[in-house]
Amino acid sequence: MKLVRIVLCFILVFLSSCQVNKEATTVSTYNFPSETAPHEGTWLTWPHRFTYGRAYRNDLEPIWVAMTKSLVSGERVHIIAYNAKEQARISKRLTQAKVPLHRVDFTLAKSDDVWSRDTGPLFVRDTTGKLAIADFSFNGWGRKAPYKRDNQLPAIVAKAQNIPRLPIPKFVLEGGSVEMDGHGTAMLCQSSVLNPNRNPGLHAQQAEAYMRTYFGVKHFIWLKGVVGEDITDAHIDGIARFRDDQTLLTVSKRDFSQLYDGIDMKDYATLHTATNAAGTPYKVIELPMTAKNVHGLDYKGSYLNYYVGNKVVLVPTYQDKHDQVALKTLGHLYPGRKVVGIDVTKLYRYGGMLHCVTQQQPMASAHDD
């Protein structure tokens, strides 16, 4: 979405950008724990009918039940339910699926949608190892979707969990737009993070200042990305993922060229020459895409958008012959965890997969990791 701005707007943006940078360099330093570090739990925003209707909820709910049932084996599942009536309905569904409710808790909050990776709390640690919630602004991926309720979720969770909240209202950032290896390196796309529909006038150095401060990032891998081909403007978690600070995952060169119309193949080269914060090149592993277009769509499905829990790895599947290839590969990459395939065909039609709808909460103290 492109907006025409008058001269006064440019002046205001310039002044705001200067102030943003100043604030980002004066607050305390925090660190974003690795997604594979031990979790206290996982946050899910449960599908409901109040934004997109009953059919939307009914399409998605079985996926949420399956995720919850798998995750409770190793951690708590924190569910954001729209209201008390929804909590009761969800509890009934989980009980019918034989999910132990003593491993589940609820926070009541009105939400717009289900994308917890982008709208949920981002948990960071302070210099003493204690948790805080970095509350960046969310504006519906550039005002493309309802967002005002979702933008309140981190604050609601912080209050409910009695965790300090770090309000960062002048920087729009979705969790799916930044991928971190847990040891100081971040991958991200200019097309989403620096898009004027999120952060008008913001430069890469200013975005980096925020992430140095709140995530403890020291080294940045910027991809160009693609504007306008999906609602996110190319989130990194659909393009590349970190296993750890030694290994990153993406797709083959041929599949990369088909991820988005107009994708710059220099991004593929950047991933294959990327180094970590210590200057060591990453080992690059290429996951397949689906062999065929996903049912009902004219494009293939990706397996990169998986989620790592304490005892399980939740992997998107599509009723495709490459499902087993992806499950086997990820099983080798995450030994000691059970690999669980979850059919995301219906979720994928709405623009996301499993990493998009989950958000990890680390253990309360770094000493618990």
Wavefront OBJ file of the C-alpha trace (Angstrom):
o trace
v 0.000 0.000 0.000
v 1.567 3.255 -1.131
v 0.556 6.523 0.489
v 1.061 9.977 -0.947
v 2.509 12.344 1.636
v 2.743 16.120 1.593
v 5.880 18.005 2.560
v 4.731 18.494 6.144
v 4.493 14.727 6.602
v 8.085 14.287 5.480
v 9.210 16.878 8.009
v 7.293 15.144 10.795
v 8.680 11.749 9.797
v 12.222 13.102 9.780
v 11.821 14.568 13.249
v 10.188 11.371 14.498
v 12.972 9.226 13.039
v 15.599 11.265 14.816
v 13.726 10.846 18.090
v 13.293 7.097 17.536
v 17.007 6.628 17.079
v 17.758 8.652 20.185
v 15.378 6.574 22.304
v 16.724 3.304 20.953
v 20.249 4.124 22.078
v 19.377 5.264 25.599
v 17.373 2.346 27.035
v 18.846 -0.712 28.764
v 20.173 -3.650 26.766
v 18.115 -6.826 26.359
v 18.586 -10.169 24.652
v 16.205 -12.349 22.641
v 16.694 -16.003 23.690
v 17.045 -18.659 21.040
v 13.710 -20.119 19.993
v 15.130 -23.558 20.817
v 16.092 -22.610 24.390
v 13.837 -24.253 27.012
v 10.315 -22.860 26.980
v 8.043 -22.187 29.896
v 5.269 -22.406 27.345
v 3.865 -21.500 23.939
v 1.282 -18.789 23.204
v -1.583 -19.388 20.787
v -4.276 -16.886 19.840
v -7.317 -19.092 19.328
v -9.393 -18.739 16.147
v -12.809 -17.150 16.625
v -15.778 -15.967 14.566
v -15.791 -12.291 15.529
v -13.638 -10.913 12.701
v -13.897 -13.297 9.753
v -16.863 -15.483 10.657
v -17.666 -19.027 11.722
v -16.304 -20.744 8.613
v -12.879 -19.194 9.223
v -12.870 -20.430 12.817
v -14.062 -23.891 11.831
v -11.385 -24.201 9.129
v -8.586 -23.371 11.560
v -9.641 -24.763 14.925
v -8.601 -28.407 14.314
v -5.052 -27.164 13.668
v -5.012 -25.343 17.015
v -6.286 -28.442 18.797
v -3.536 -30.524 17.157
v -0.825 -28.015 18.107
v -2.024 -27.867 21.702
v -2.224 -31.641 22.010
v 1.354 -32.025 20.785
v 2.883 -29.150 22.749
v 1.490 -30.032 26.195
v 3.785 -33.054 26.356
v 6.702 -30.731 27.033
v 5.433 -27.310 28.098
v 2.430 -25.242 29.040
v 0.168 -23.847 26.355
v -1.085 -20.303 26.931
v -4.273 -19.637 24.987
v -5.609 -16.170 24.261
v -9.384 -16.620 24.152
v -11.702 -13.897 22.888
v -13.975 -13.988 25.959
v -15.181 -16.267 28.767
v -17.745 -17.967 26.536
v -15.011 -18.763 24.025
v -12.804 -20.107 26.821
v -15.536 -22.540 27.815
v -16.056 -23.598 24.193
v -12.315 -24.111 23.640
v -11.982 -26.075 26.875
v -14.746 -28.384 25.709
v -13.022 -28.933 22.351
v -9.717 -29.709 24.056
v -11.346 -32.088 26.517
v -13.006 -33.922 23.634
v -9.548 -34.266 22.065
v -8.184 -35.671 25.363
v -5.870 -32.707 25.945
v -4.915 -32.443 29.655
v -6.278 -29.047 30.684
v -3.928 -28.791 33.668
v -1.217 -28.029 31.079
v -3.293 -25.228 29.523
v -4.177 -21.771 30.784
v -6.220 -18.953 29.335
v -5.880 -15.199 28.994
v -9.065 -13.423 27.969
v -8.490 -10.737 25.344
v -10.334 -9.593 22.249
v -8.164 -10.249 19.196
v -8.469 -9.514 15.499
v -6.825 -12.669 14.187
v -4.617 -15.663 14.981
v -1.063 -14.669 14.028
v 0.697 -14.864 17.409
v 4.171 -14.697 15.870
v 3.433 -11.178 14.654
v 0.987 -9.914 17.257
v 1.825 -11.778 20.441
v 4.346 -10.901 23.159
v 8.042 -10.971 22.236
v 9.887 -12.210 25.315
v 13.381 -10.863 25.983
v 15.797 -10.989 28.923
v 17.402 -8.085 30.721
v 21.048 -8.044 31.776
v 20.200 -10.038 34.931
v 18.442 -12.761 32.930
v 14.907 -11.815 33.930
v 12.092 -11.765 31.390
v 10.466 -8.686 29.895
v 8.067 -8.223 26.981
v 9.228 -6.052 24.086
v 6.032 -4.399 22.876
v 6.642 -3.119 19.361
v 3.815 -1.533 17.414
v 1.681 -3.647 15.083
v -0.357 -2.039 12.295
v -1.840 -4.935 10.352
v 1.161 -5.391 8.023
v 0.820 -1.861 6.746
v -2.872 -1.330 7.498
v -3.963 -4.189 5.254
v -6.051 -5.924 7.914
v -7.797 -5.146 11.220
v -5.146 -4.649 13.884
v -6.182 -2.422 16.788
v -7.143 -5.287 19.093
v -4.073 -7.319 18.184
v -1.842 -4.335 18.893
v -2.998 -4.477 22.536
v -2.182 -8.146 23.120
v 1.420 -7.797 24.383
v 0.321 -5.264 27.003
v -2.544 -7.511 28.114
v -0.241 -10.523 28.410
v 2.386 -8.516 30.299
v -0.203 -7.452 32.864
v -1.733 -10.921 33.168
v 1.675 -12.569 33.615
v 3.121 -9.788 35.783
v 6.070 -9.408 33.414
v 7.659 -5.978 32.820
v 6.596 -4.425 29.519
v 8.895 -2.381 27.289
v 6.661 -0.115 25.160
v 8.212 0.656 21.761
v 5.354 2.454 19.983
v 7.392 4.237 17.310
v 8.782 1.108 15.671
v 6.461 -1.293 13.835
v 7.866 -4.813 13.917
v 6.263 -8.218 13.465
v 7.882 -11.253 15.025
v 7.856 -13.117 11.718
v 9.850 -10.359 10.055
v 13.032 -11.068 12.029
v 14.816 -14.392 12.522
v 17.591 -14.671 15.136
v 20.150 -17.389 15.788
v 20.351 -16.814 19.545
v 23.982 -15.720 19.375
v 23.803 -12.188 18.035
v 22.793 -12.535 14.373
v 19.481 -11.519 12.809
v 18.068 -12.116 9.322
v 15.380 -9.827 7.971
v 13.921 -8.378 4.768
v 13.969 -4.716 3.811
v 10.605 -5.190 2.081
v 8.786 -5.675 5.381
v 10.863 -4.025 8.126
v 11.768 -0.870 6.177
v 8.520 -0.636 4.231
v 6.956 2.860 4.393
v 3.646 1.198 5.232
v 5.199 0.257 8.574
v 8.041 2.629 9.306
v 8.036 5.654 6.978
v 11.409 7.330 6.805
v 13.167 4.691 8.900
v 16.629 3.657 7.721
v 18.320 0.295 8.243
v 20.696 1.756 10.816
v 17.767 2.967 12.915
v 16.031 -0.409 12.729
v 19.305 -2.053 13.708
v 19.611 0.250 16.716
v 16.302 -1.036 18.046
v 17.319 -4.643 17.564
v 20.725 -4.129 19.145
v 18.976 -2.655 22.169
v 16.007 -4.971 22.623
v 17.234 -8.218 21.034
v 20.986 -8.065 21.650
v 21.722 -8.361 17.927
v 25.285 -7.584 16.835
v 25.277 -8.770 13.224
v 22.623 -8.328 10.519
v 21.851 -10.263 7.343
v 19.582 -8.081 5.220
v 17.677 -9.505 2.269
v 15.895 -7.304 -0.221
v 12.651 -9.294 -0.063
v 9.593 -8.503 -2.176
v 6.944 -5.833 -1.688
v 3.272 -6.560 -2.246
v 3.341 -10.244 -3.175
v 1.748 -11.253 0.115
v 0.208 -9.400 3.040
v 3.490 -9.485 5.000
v 5.676 -8.065 2.209
v 7.902 -11.153 2.504
v 8.518 -12.193 6.087
v 11.865 -13.839 6.612
v 10.352 -16.905 8.333
v 8.942 -17.965 4.968
v 12.323 -17.578 3.248
v 15.026 -18.752 5.655
v 15.354 -20.043 9.225
v 18.145 -20.559 11.716
v 18.629 -23.940 13.337
v 21.343 -22.431 15.520
v 24.346 -20.134 15.124
v 26.010 -22.625 12.776
v 23.199 -23.677 10.450
v 20.490 -21.964 8.430
v 17.754 -23.437 6.293
v 16.251 -22.225 3.038
v 15.006 -23.819 -0.192
v 16.729 -24.840 -3.420
v 17.748 -22.263 -5.991
v 14.926 -23.318 -8.294
v 12.327 -23.149 -5.523
v 13.747 -19.857 -4.255
v 13.111 -18.282 -7.646
v 9.446 -19.280 -7.312
v 8.857 -18.090 -3.733
v 7.608 -14.714 -4.954
v 7.181 -13.075 -8.326
v 10.070 -10.666 -8.721
v 12.254 -12.096 -5.967
v 15.882 -11.029 -6.318
v 18.163 -14.056 -6.635
v 20.876 -12.005 -4.966
v 18.984 -12.833 -1.773
v 19.670 -16.519 -2.399
v 23.359 -15.747 -2.854
v 23.364 -13.650 0.316
v 22.076 -16.601 2.333
v 24.728 -18.903 0.912
v 27.553 -16.513 1.779
v 26.184 -15.389 5.147
v 28.334 -15.538 8.267
v 27.432 -15.510 11.928
v 28.442 -12.870 14.465
v 31.822 -14.560 14.872
v 32.459 -14.402 11.124
v 31.974 -18.134 10.524
v 29.981 -19.110 7.404
v 26.705 -20.880 8.067
v 26.112 -24.392 6.843
v 23.108 -24.036 4.522
v 20.530 -26.822 4.339
v 17.843 -26.720 1.668
v 14.391 -28.059 2.447
v 12.105 -28.985 -0.442
v 8.910 -27.209 -1.346
v 5.862 -29.360 -1.998
v 6.085 -31.391 -5.195
v 2.797 -29.963 -6.438
v 0.781 -26.817 -5.868
v -1.156 -26.918 -2.606
v -4.742 -28.082 -3.096
v -6.935 -25.174 -4.120
v -3.992 -22.821 -4.693
v -1.743 -22.035 -7.633
v 1.540 -22.200 -5.700
v 3.587 -24.658 -3.675
v 3.828 -25.031 0.087
v 6.897 -24.444 2.253
v 8.191 -26.505 5.167
v 10.406 -23.729 6.534
v 7.644 -22.364 8.746
v 7.993 -25.074 11.409
v 7.932 -24.511 15.183
v 10.315 -25.990 17.749
v 8.847 -26.856 21.158
v 10.578 -28.412 24.144
v 9.806 -31.977 23.107
v 8.329 -31.646 19.634
v 8.939 -30.024 16.275
v 5.664 -29.040 14.640
v 6.027 -29.250 10.864
v 3.516 -27.989 8.287
v 2.316 -30.718 5.937
v 0.170 -30.544 2.810
v -0.844 -34.112 1.843
v 2.118 -34.036 -0.546
v 4.797 -36.612 -1.289
v 7.509 -34.230 -0.061
v 5.950 -34.116 3.419
v 7.953 -37.162 4.473
v 11.190 -35.720 3.094
v 10.750 -32.585 5.187
v 9.769 -34.540 8.313
v 12.804 -36.788 8.002
v 15.207 -33.891 7.389
v 13.922 -31.895 10.354
v 14.041 -35.020 12.512
v 17.776 -35.262 11.825
v 18.261 -31.557 12.534
v 16.437 -31.650 15.873
v 17.379 -34.966 17.522
v 15.676 -35.695 20.818
v 12.422 -34.062 19.737
v 9.429 -35.799 18.226
v 8.635 -34.497 14.761
v 4.892 -33.974 14.344
v 3.359 -33.204 10.974
v 0.238 -31.033 11.067
v -1.851 -30.540 7.936
v -1.921 -26.776 7.326
v -3.672 -26.816 3.960
v -6.572 -24.699 5.212
v -4.346 -22.344 7.208
v -2.041 -21.881 4.211
v -4.987 -20.595 2.179
v -5.211 -17.735 4.658
v -1.526 -16.899 4.349
v 0.428 -18.709 7.039
v 1.756 -21.864 8.642
v 2.765 -23.056 12.117
v 5.575 -20.647 13.013
v 3.253 -17.791 12.063
v 0.708 -18.723 14.743
v 2.964 -19.680 17.666
v 5.081 -17.658 20.084
v 7.468 -19.145 22.615
v 7.802 -17.971 26.213
v 11.268 -18.789 27.604
v 11.844 -20.029 31.138
v 11.465 -17.316 33.764
v 15.203 -16.958 34.336
v 18.247 -17.538 32.170
v 19.481 -19.853 34.937
v 16.575 -22.181 34.103
v 17.734 -22.667 30.490
l 1 2 3 4 5 6 7 8 9 10 11 12 13 14 15 16 17 18 19 20 21 22 23 24 25 26 27 28 29 30 31 32 33 34 35 36 37 38 39 40 41 42 43 44 45 46 47 48 49 50 51 52 53 54 55 56 57 58 59 60 61 62 63 64 65 66 67 68 69 70 71 72 73 74 75 76 77 78 79 80 81 82 83 84 85 86 87 88 89 90 91 92 93 94 95 96 97 98 99 100 101 102 103 104 105 106 107 108 109 110 111 112 113 114 115 116 117 118 119 120 121 122 123 124 125 126 127 128 129 130 131 132 133 134 135 136 137 138 139 140 141 142 143 144 145 146 147 148 149 150 151 152 153 154 155 156 157 158 159 160 161 162 163 164 165 166 167 168 169 170 171 172 173 174 175 176 177 178 179 180 181 182 183 184 185 186 187 188 189 190 191 192 193 194 195 196 197 198 199 200 201 202 203 204 205 206 207 208 209 210 211 212 213 214 215 216 217 218 219 220 221 222 223 224 225 226 227 228 229 230 231 232 233 234 235 236 237 238 239 240 241 242 243 244 245 246 247 248 249 250 251 252 253 254 255 256 257 258 259 260 261 262 263 264 265 266 267 268 269 270 271 272 273 274 275 276 277 278 279 280 281 282 283 284 285 286 287 288 289 290 291 292 293 294 295 296 297 298 299 300 301 302 303 304 305 306 307 308 309 310 311 312 313 314 315 316 317 318 319 320 321 322 323 324 325 326 327 328 329 330 331 332 333 334 335 336 337 338 339 340 341 342 343 344 345 346 347 348 349 350 351 352 353 354 355 356 357 358 359 360 361 362 363 364 365 366 367 368 369
